[in-house]
Amino acid sequence: MIPNSTPPPNLTTFFNGFSNEELHQIGLALIQQSQHSFQLQQHIHHPAASQHSPRRPPRPTHPSLETISSIPSLMNH
């Protein structure tokens, strides 16, 4: 674990080291990873839900589109 005596990292300085394209790719990778882990948690914690509709796994496409479109506006601030 990280000792409490270390200061938190400066995110502004950290992200300034990347170009906008790299930040965009990082954001997309984080979204894909979070969606993947979310789907895994759904299958693990809710096995009954997957039994009701085995042919239609839950795929949140609309929230992911909204999140992807909001990334450039976050980077501009």
N, C-alpha and C positions, 0 to 999 in steps of 0.2 A: 504493500500500500504506500501511497504518497504521504510523507510526513506532513503534519499540520503546519510546520514552520516554513514550508516553501510557499512563496506567493503564487497566486493563480496566474496562468499564462495570459499574456496580452493578446487577445484574439485579433484585434485590429492589426497589430504588427505581424502576427502569424499569417493572416489572410492577405496582407499586402504583398507577401512574397509570391503570390500566385497571380496569373493572368485571369481575365474574365472567363476565358474559355476553360481554363483549368478549374476555376471555382464552379462553373456550370457543370462540368463533368463530376466534380466531387459531390455537388448537390444531387445530381441524378443518381449517383451510386448510393448515397445515403438513403434516398427515397426507396430505391429498389431493395436495399438491404432491410430497411424497416418494414416494407411490405412483405418481404419474404419471411421475416421472423414473425410478423403478425399472423400470417397464414399458418405457419407452423404452430403457433400458440393456439389458434382456433381449432386445429385438428387434434391437438393434445388435450386441451381443456374442455372441448365440446364434441366428444365423439358421437353423441346422439344427433347433433345437428347435421353431421355429414351423412348419417344413415338415412335421414329423411329425404335428402336430395343428393344421391351419389353422383348423378350425371351433371350436376351444376355446382361446382365448387365456388365458394364466395370469392369474387374478384372485384375489389373496389376500384373501378376504372375512373369514375367521376371525381372522387377526392384526389386521386393521383394527378389528373389533368389540372385541377385547380392548384395543387401544390407546385407542379412544374411551372405553370404560368406565373406563379408568384415569386419564383426565384430571382429573375432579373430585377424586379422592383426592390427586392431586399438588398441586392448587391449595390444598387445605385445610391443608397442612403449613406 
